């Protein structure tokens, strides 16, 4: 018998799924980073959520297991491993809060979740790089005949791990498809659409930003040039000038 997940209140999922969970994780990482590097077990973390938000219930959000709930909202720099939530140790210089507005990032995330999308930049880059080298030739055309559903399964088989859940992988694939970065022949039904091509890097970035900007705007976020750095970090996980410039151009032309 196929189990169905019923989502009772998407607004509650958005709220608990990012803002509240990441607020607690951020507090834990600031108060005792070493403990979070080694990991906090799921029951202990669930207790902390209930302690701060007594009305919380993952069952009322439509999830049968607490782990499923976490898989729907945990993002870099946190990941799941062996029934623990861990902080990824980063050896690169971290960007400070003076560089990036975490409040604005949270607003972007909440708004994008209303469109059932997440940017997940670390995973998206890994998936994109693998797709380009595995399934496309130098001109961006598909090297083999493969359908939408077959490609999604291959991506899940490749990246499904403690760090990247199936839910995260599906969200990355969905973002690449709705942005038309990965293009299919839409003459067939969705799952059987044959793969056609992938956009070159410059168009890839522009299409990705344009899609996110469009969704954010539709969901009530008013963007201006001052948001370029924060939005670049939200989409690409970086505020390097090459990404900020693409983001700025897309905001200007929206």
C-alpha positions in Angstrom: 0.0 0.0 0.0 1.4 3.4 -1.0 1.8 5.8 2.0 0.5 9.3 1.4 2.0 12.3 3.1 -0.7 14.9 3.9 0.5 18.4 4.3 -1.8 20.0 6.8 -0.5 23.6 6.9 2.3 24.7 4.4 2.8 28.0 6.3 3.6 26.1 9.4 6.1 23.9 7.5 7.8 27.0 6.1 8.0 28.5 9.5 9.2 25.5 11.5 11.1 24.1 8.5 13.5 26.9 8.2 13.2 30.0 10.4 12.7 28.2 13.7 15.0 25.1 13.1 17.8 27.2 11.8 17.4 29.8 14.6 18.0 27.0 17.1 20.9 25.5 15.1 22.5 29.0 14.8 22.2 29.5 18.6 23.7 26.1 19.3 26.6 26.7 16.9 27.4 30.0 18.6 27.1 28.7 22.1 29.0 25.4 21.6 30.2 24.8 18.1 32.3 21.7 19.0 29.2 19.9 20.2 27.4 20.6 16.9 30.4 19.6 14.9 30.2 16.1 16.5 26.4 16.2 16.2 23.2 16.5 18.2 21.0 13.4 18.2 17.5 13.8 16.8 15.6 13.3 20.1 17.7 16.0 21.8 17.1 18.4 19.0 13.4 17.7 18.9 13.3 18.4 22.7 14.9 21.8 22.0 12.3 22.7 19.4 9.5 21.7 21.7 11.1 23.6 24.6 11.1 26.8 22.5 7.9 26.1 20.5 5.6 23.9 22.7 2.9 23.8 20.0 5.3 22.0 17.5 4.4 18.6 16.2 6.0 17.1 13.1 3.0 14.8 12.7 0.6 17.7 12.4 2.8 18.9 9.5 2.2 15.7 7.6 5.4 13.9 8.4 5.5 10.3 9.8 9.0 10.6 11.2 11.0 13.5 12.7 13.8 12.6 10.3 11.6 13.2 7.3 10.7 16.6 8.7 14.4 17.5 9.1 15.2 16.3 5.6 12.7 18.8 4.3 14.5 21.8 5.8 18.1 21.1 6.8 20.6 22.9 4.5 24.2 23.9 4.4 26.2 24.3 6.6 24.2 21.6 8.5 23.6 18.1 7.4 22.2 14.8 8.7 24.4 11.8 9.5 23.6 8.7 11.6 20.6 10.1 13.3 22.5 13.3 14.2 22.4 16.9 12.9 25.9 18.1 12.3 27.6 21.4 11.5 29.9 21.1 8.5 33.4 22.1 9.3 34.4 24.8 6.8 38.1 25.5 6.1 37.3 28.4 3.9 37.1 31.9 5.4 33.5 32.4 6.5 31.5 35.4 5.4 30.5 37.4 8.4 27.1 38.8 9.2 28.4 42.2 8.2 28.8 40.9 4.7 25.4 39.1 4.5 22.0 39.9 6.0 20.9 36.6 7.5 17.4 38.2 8.1 17.1 38.9 4.4 18.3 35.4 3.5 15.6 34.0 5.8 13.0 36.2 4.1 14.1 34.9 0.7 14.0 31.3 1.8 10.5 31.6 3.3 9.1 33.3 0.2 10.7 30.7 -2.2 9.3 27.8 -0.1 5.8 29.1 -1.0 6.7 28.0 -4.5 7.9 24.7 -3.2 11.5 25.5 -4.2 14.9 25.7 -2.5 18.2 27.0 -3.9 20.6 24.5 -2.0 23.7 26.0 -3.7 26.2 23.4 -2.6 24.2 20.5 -3.8 23.0 22.3 -7.0 26.6 23.0 -8.1 27.6 19.3 -7.5 24.5 18.1 -9.4 25.0 20.6 -12.2 28.7 19.8 -12.7 28.0 16.0 -12.7 25.2 16.4 -15.2 27.3 18.5 -17.6 30.2 16.0 -17.7 28.0 12.9 -17.7 25.0 13.5 -19.9 25.9 16.4 -22.3 28.4 17.0 -25.1 30.5 20.1 -25.5 27.7 21.9 -27.2 25.2 21.2 -24.4 23.2 18.6 -26.3 22.2 15.3 -24.6 24.6 12.5 -25.3 22.0 9.7 -24.8 18.3 9.1 -24.9 17.0 9.5 -21.4 13.7 10.6 -19.9 12.8 13.0 -17.1 12.0 10.3 -14.7 15.1 8.2 -15.6 17.4 11.3 -15.2 15.9 12.1 -11.8 16.4 8.6 -10.6 20.1 8.6 -11.7 20.7 11.9 -9.9 19.1 10.5 -6.7 21.1 7.3 -7.0 24.3 9.3 -7.4 23.8 11.9 -4.6 21.5 10.2 -2.0 23.5 10.2 1.2 23.5 11.2 4.8 24.4 14.8 3.7 22.0 15.1 0.8 18.5 13.7 1.3 16.2 12.5 -1.6 14.0 15.5 -0.8 16.9 17.9 -1.3 17.9 16.2 -4.5 14.4 16.4 -6.0 14.2 20.1 -5.1 17.5 20.8 -6.9 16.3 18.8 -10.0 13.0 20.7 -9.9 14.8 24.1 -9.8 17.0 23.2 -12.7 14.0 22.1 -14.7 11.6 25.0 -13.9 14.5 27.5 -14.7 14.7 25.7 -18.1 18.4 25.1 -17.5 17.8 21.5 -18.2 15.5 21.2 -21.2 13.2 18.4 -22.2 11.0 17.7 -25.2 7.6 18.6 -23.8 5.7 16.8 -26.5 5.5 13.8 -24.2 4.0 13.4 -20.8 6.1 14.9 -18.0 7.8 11.8 -16.7 8.5 10.5 -20.2 9.8 13.7 -21.6 13.2 13.0 -23.4 16.2 15.1 -22.4 17.4 17.6 -25.0 20.0 20.0 -23.7 21.5 22.0 -20.9 22.2 25.8 -20.9 25.8 27.1 -21.2 27.3 28.6 -18.0 26.5 32.2 -18.6 22.8 31.5 -19.6 22.6 28.9 -16.8 23.4 31.5 -14.1 21.0 34.1 -15.6 18.2 31.6 -16.0 18.7 30.5 -12.4 18.6 34.0 -11.0 15.7 35.1 -13.2 13.6 32.2 -12.0 14.4 32.9 -8.3 13.8 36.6 -8.7 10.5 35.9 -10.5 9.3 33.5 -7.7 10.4 35.9 -4.9 8.6 38.8 -6.5 5.5 36.7 -7.0 5.5 35.8 -3.4 5.8 39.4 -2.1 9.5 40.1 -1.9 10.4 43.6 -3.3 13.9 43.4 -4.6 16.3 46.3 -5.4 20.0 46.6 -6.3 21.0 46.7 -2.6 19.8 43.0 -2.4 22.3 41.9 -5.0 24.9 40.6 -2.6 22.4 38.8 -0.3 20.5 37.3 -3.2 23.8 36.1 -4.8 24.7 34.4 -1.6 21.3 32.9 -1.3 21.3 31.5 -4.8 25.0 30.6 -5.4 26.3 30.3 -1.8 28.8 33.1 -2.7 28.9 36.8 -2.9 31.9 36.9 -5.3 31.8 39.7 -7.8 31.0 37.4 -10.8 27.8 36.2 -9.1 26.8 39.5 -7.7 27.1 41.1 -11.2 24.7 38.5 -12.7 22.3 38.9 -9.8 22.4 42.7 -10.1 21.7 42.6 -13.8 18.7 40.3 -13.3 17.2 42.5 -10.5 17.7 45.6 -12.7 15.9 44.0 -15.7 13.1 42.4 -13.8 
